[in-house]
Amino acid sequence: MPQSLSTPIHRLVHRLETKARDLGFDAFGICDANLGPDTGARLKDMLEQGHHGTMEWMADRVEARAHPQGLWPAVRSVISLGLSYAPEGDPLATLTHADRGNISVYARNRDYHDVIKGMLKHLAQYLVAEIRRAGLEAEVKVFVDTAPVPEKPLAEHAGLGWQGKHTNVVSRDHGSWLLLGEIYTTLDLPPTPHRAGQCGRCTRCLEVCPTNAFPAPYRLDARRCISYLTIEHAGPIPHEFREAMGNHIYGCDDCLAACPWNRFAQESRHIKLKAREDLVAPGLADLAKLDDAGFRTLFSGSPIKRIGRNRFVRNVLIAIGNSGDLSLRGLAQTLQNDPDPVVADSAAWAVTRLSRAL
């Protein structure tokens, strides 16, 4: 018998990983629950610099975000899981379509929080059954990124990959296209050996960013990030970033798509993460006409639904202003009278931008 399977706990881990793969997870790793001081120090530095913008929830429960024990003092091991959402073809191809919007790859179908949470619950139930079968006692908790969990440092610690210069996890097998989830447990589990991999001297992800959101490698100023601006930011888009946003209407994949490790990634096999045809390059005109009911219907089950109609149409109007498509000017003019002042402001900006092309 191989030494790796020579003890009951190692055999349990082997069965757990097999079950995780059967459920559809693409990456699996285990680490102890002690991340050391660096994670907390980086988080506190980010907050002190104000790089979290208006995401005040990041400043809440700092210890929980820096250390697993800060969220659950009893945790001893963390099982880190990854789900590939690698797209088919070039995810940035729609950036060249003036009358079309670009939606981040992860948001082109079902809300991944719901997808991963269901898979994690199934795996956690399996783990509990295996623990009991082995005559052991332990508790488990499952998390996706809606909880204060240091998911990216944990994924690195568990050997899924490493945090790249764009601050997201990079995998040797899946490039920059991994969604993460975790199972915390009070059980002591053997850690997964690390696999070699690094960014080296590559700076493609930093150079491609339209808004220069990276003040340095491995540091992100969210206030300049298009994903933050289109999703988390609630007010008017700052004027200095509007032109640079291009036709990004929800999130941004530029830094992820530039990563050379993506050449090893295979298209995601998960049906619920494959892009809906109508969300690959949606027409800006149709999106700008959405009322609240139409917005909710179109994005039912989608993460986009969370930002609401007004914030979404605000983004669409910025894209219309950048489109140079004069046929959209009349629609933007109409939306200058929208009841929401942020939508009206974005519409007025779009009209001014398009008028310059006359």
Rosetta blueprint (number, residue, H / E / L):
1 M L
2 P L
3 Q H
4 S H
5 L H
6 S L
7 T L
8 P H
9 I H
10 H H
11 R H
12 L H
13 V H
14 H H
15 R H
16 L H
17 E H
18 T H
19 K H
20 A H
21 R H
22 D H
23 L H
24 G L
25 F L
26 D L
27 A E
28 F E
29 G E
30 I E
31 C E
32 D E
33 A L
34 N L
35 L L
36 G L
37 P H
38 D H
39 T H
40 G H
41 A H
42 R H
43 L H
44 K H
45 D H
46 M H
47 L H
48 E H
49 Q H
50 G L
51 H L
52 H L
53 G L
54 T L
55 M L
56 E H
57 W H
58 M H
59 A L
60 D L
61 R L
62 V H
63 E H
64 A H
65 R H
66 A H
67 H L
68 P H
69 Q H
70 G H
71 L H
72 W L
73 P L
74 A L
75 V L
76 R L
77 S E
78 V E
79 I E
80 S E
81 L E
82 G E
83 L E
84 S E
85 Y L
86 A L
87 P L
88 E L
89 G L
90 D L
91 P L
92 L L
93 A H
94 T H
95 L H
96 T H
97 H L
98 A L
99 D L
100 R E
101 G L
102 N E
103 I E
104 S L
105 V H
106 Y H
107 A H
108 R L
109 N L
110 R L
111 D L
112 Y H
113 H H
114 D H
115 V H
116 I H
117 K H
118 G H
119 M H
120 L H
121 K H
122 H H
123 L H
124 A H
125 Q H
126 Y H
127 L H
128 V H
129 A H
130 E H
131 I H
132 R H
133 R H
134 A L
135 G L
136 L L
137 E L
138 A L
139 E L
140 V E
141 K E
142 V E
143 F E
144 V L
145 D L
146 T L
147 A L
148 P L
149 V L
150 P L
151 E H
152 K H
153 P H
154 L H
155 A H
156 E H
157 H H
158 A L
159 G L
160 L L
161 G L
162 W E
163 Q E
164 G L
165 K L
166 H L
167 T L
168 N L
169 V E
170 V E
171 S E
172 R L
173 D L
174 H L
175 G E
176 S L
177 W L
178 L E
179 L E
180 L E
181 G E
182 E E
183 I E
184 Y E
185 T E
186 T L
187 L L
188 D L
189 L L
190 P L
191 P L
192 T L
193 P L
194 H L
195 R L
196 A L
197 G L
198 Q L
199 C L
200 G L
201 R L
202 C L
203 T L
204 R H
205 C H
206 L H
207 E H
208 V H
209 C L
210 P L
211 T L
212 N L
213 A L
214 F L
215 P L
216 A E
217 P L
218 Y L
219 R E
220 L L
221 D L
222 A H
223 R H
224 R H
225 C L
226 I H
227 S H
228 Y H
229 L H
230 T H
231 I H
232 E H
233 H L
234 A L
235 G L
236 P L
237 I L
238 P L
239 H H
240 E H
241 F H
242 R H
243 E H
244 A H
245 M H
246 G L
247 N L
248 H E
249 I E
250 Y E
251 G L
252 C L
253 D L
254 D H
255 C H
256 L H
257 A H
258 A L
259 C L
260 P H
261 W H
262 N H
263 R H
264 F H
265 A L
266 Q L
267 E L
268 S L
269 R L
270 H L
271 I H
272 K H
273 L H
274 K L
275 A L
276 R L
277 E H
278 D H
279 L H
280 V H
281 A L
282 P L
283 G E
284 L H
285 A H
286 D H
287 L H
288 A H
289 K L
290 L L
291 D L
292 D H
293 A H
294 G H
295 F H
296 R H
297 T H
298 L H
299 F L
300 S L
301 G L
302 S L
303 P H
304 I H
305 K H
306 R H
307 I H
308 G H
309 R H
310 N H
311 R H
312 F H
313 V H
314 R H
315 N H
316 V H
317 L H
318 I H
319 A H
320 I H
321 G H
322 N H
323 S H
324 G L
325 D L
326 L H
327 S H
328 L H
329 R H
330 G H
331 L H
332 A H
333 Q H
334 T H
335 L H
336 Q L
337 N L
338 D L
339 P L
340 D L
341 P H
342 V H
343 V H
344 A H
345 D H
346 S H
347 A H
348 A H
349 W H
350 A H
351 V H
352 T H
353 R H
354 L H
355 S H
356 R L
357 A L
358 L L
